[in-house]
Each structure stands twice: as structure tokens, then as C-alpha cells.
Amino acid sequence: MIAQVGRNQMSTALPDWFYPGPPGGWTADMLDHLPPGAPRHVELIDGSLIMMSPQSAFHMLMLRLLERELDPPDDLVVAREMSVTLGLRQRPEPDILLVKRTAMTSLATTSFRPEDVHLVVEVVSPESAERDRTTKPIKYSNAGIRFLWRIEQEDEAPVVYTFELEPAVRAYVPTGIHRKRLRTSIGFEVDVDLDLGRVIS
């Protein structure tokens, strides 16, 4: 179950600290100071806290594959399930990011600035489909993040939709739909066999 709570939403299934929340609503910096026992992965979208559901095997294997197979140049590093602070009330958490090595200023880092993010990857699950297909891409493009991949499950296999930012209009344009193999260029060449069976161990 996903719990999304804004200032005007209430659910009896949520702990007391979720509602009514802090005076003035939730802000990006507050995610670093949630109470003990809060979920490990919480996003902030339009001032609403969103808790992620337990991940599926598809989701876990897809992230494992990308972590193993992405081979960026030395000035970029792969980060998994860390947030990007896009504004006062916007702090989404992509599944995979490529970020500038210089952004890894401390082992205590919990979030990145959009100008330090080269690529965001969202692995779609049924409950996150609307956010991953519509809401978050608009926010990433508005923030100027150059590359976006959206990965969906199709017939027990991944399909990867790739996008690049068109800077004049701050919108993503599609660059490909990839099945079985992901071949694309994002400032460096990417060639990934999408067979998830290779990472089951």
C-alpha cells in the first residue's frame, strides 16, 4: 500500500506524526529528520509524503542489473534509491541516478541537486505508474535533468523507454523503446543486455 498524505488528507492507518504534519506543511529538508520508525524510502511530491510499497522481484532485479551493467565515465557515479531536491516541496526518489562524482561530497549525503544529476531512472510498478509516467518526468524536465529512462514490465521482461531533454522547451523527447537490449547514448555509449536471468543469484 502507498500512503500519500498532504495537509488536507488524513488516513487512520498512518502514525500520528503524519497528520496534520508540521505547521506550513512538509518541506524537502524535513525528510532528513523523520521520526524513528519512519519508512526507509519516502518521497515528497507537491508537499505530500509518499511511502513506497514493498518492491517486486522485477523491480529488485532491474535495479541490480543496472547497478552492475552501467559503466559511466570517471566523472559520473551510479547511485541507487537516493533523492533529488527539486524545490522546497519537491524531493522525489528515483530508482537509479547517475550523478557527478563531485556531488559525493560526504558519506552523509542524502539528496542531490538537479544540476548534479545526469540521468534518472524510474522502474514503474502498478501503484507508481501515474507518478512515473507523468508527474515525475515533468518535474525532472522542469529542473533541467538531461536524461530520463522509464522501465516497465512487459510479458515478464523489461522494456526501457528513453528520453532526452529538449532544452528550448524544457520537455523530454523520446529517443527509443528498447526490448532485450538497451543501446543508447547519454554522453557515453550504453549497451546492456536486458535479460534479468543473468542477475538472479
N, C-alpha and C positions, 0 to 999 in steps of 0.2 A: 504494500500500500504506500502511496505517496501522500504525504501531508503537506499541503500548501496553505500557509497562514499569512494573511495580511492584516492590516489594522482593523478591518471590518469583517473578518472571518473568525469563526470560532468552532472548535471541534472538541467534544468531551473526551476524545481518545488521546489528546495531547497533554503533555505536562503543563503545570500552571504557568511556567515561565514563558511559554509560547504566546499566551494570550492574557492580557491585551498587548503584551510586549512593552518595550521601553517607550517613554514619552517621545512623541515625534516619529515613532516607527523605527524599524530596523535599518541600519546603515552597514556599508561594506566592512568597516573596521570592527564591527561587533562580532563578526564570525570568528575572530581570534579569541573571543572571550565568552563563548557559550558555557553554560554551567556544566559541571562534571556529569557524565552520563548522557550528554547530547550525542546524537548520531555522528559518526566519523565524517560523513560526507553530506554537507548541507550547502545548497546554493542560495544566492539571493537574486531574485529576478523581480524587478519593479517594486522593490521594498518588501517582497514576500519571501519567507523562508520556505525552501523546498527540500524535503528529505528524500533521498534516493531509496528505491526499493532494493531488496537483495538482487544481486546480479545473476544473470543466467549463465550457463556454461558457454553459450555462444559469445556473450559479452566478455567473459573472462579469457577465453581462448583468443579472441580477436585482439585484445589488448596485449596479451603475451606475444602473439605473432608480431605485432608492430614494434613492440619493445625490442624484440630480438632482431628483426629484419631491417628496420630503418637505420641507415648508415649516413648520418648527416656530416657535413664538413666540420672541422675542428671548432669553428666559431659558434656552432649550434649544439644543443644537447636535448635529448628526449626526456620529457617529464610526464608523469602519469598521475591523473586524478588530482591535479592542483588547480587552484582557481586563478582567474584573471579579474582584476579590479577595473571595471569599465567606467565606473562613476560612483556617486555617493550611494545609490541604492541598487547597483548592478555588480554582482560578483558571481558569475557563472563558473562552473567547474567542468571544463571539457574532459573527455576521457583520456586523450593524449594531446600533448603540445610539443612543438619544437620551439625552444626559446634560446635567446642569445646566451652564450656562456657567461658573458659579463653580468647577466641578470642574477646569476647564482652567487650573490654577494655574501650569503651566510647560510649555514646549515639550518638556521631557524626560519628561513624564508617560507612563507605560507601562500603567497599570491604574487602574481607578476603584473607588470604594467603592459597595456596592449602594444605599446611601441617596442617591447622586447619580445613579442610573440610573432613567430614566423608562420606557424601552421597550427590550426586547431582541428581536432578530430572528434566527432561525436558518433558513438555507436548507439543506434536507435533501439529502444525497447518499446513495447506497446504503450506503456504509460507515459513515456517521454516523447512520443512521436511528434506531437504538435510543437513542443518547445524546440526539438532538434531540427525539425524541418522548416519552421517559420520564425519563431520568436528569437532564438539564439543567433541564427545567421544574420538577421537584421542588426542585432546589437554588435556582433563581431565586425560586420562590414562598416557600420557607423563609426566604430572605434579604429578602423583602418588596418585590421589584421589581414594580411595579404592572401593567405591560402586557407581553404576550408575543405575538409573531407567529411562526408556523411556516409556511414556504413550501415547497411540494413541486411537482415537475413532474408534470403530468397531460396526456397527449395533446399533448405538445410545447408546453404552455402552463403558466403558473404558477397554482396555487391557493393562496390565503392563508387560513390558519386563525388567527383572532384570539381572544385570551383576556384576561381581566382578573382581577386578584387579588381573591378574597373574603377580606377581612382577618380575619374572625372565625375562619376555619379555616385561613388561610394556604394556600389552594389556588386554582388557576386555574379559572375557569368559562368555557366557550366563549361568545363574543359574535358569531360569524359565520363563514361559509365564503364566500370571495369568488373569483369567476372573472370574467375580462375586466376588471372594475373593482373597486378596493378603496375602499369608502366606509365609514368608521367614525369614531368619536370617541374620542380618547385624551387628553381635556383640551383638545383643539383638533380641528377638523374635518380629516379626511384624505379626499382624493378623488384616486386615482391610476389612470390608465389602465394596465392590466397588459400591454399589447401590447409585447413585448420588441423587436419590429422597429423601434420608434421610437428605440432607443438603440444600434442597430448602426451604427457609423460607422468 
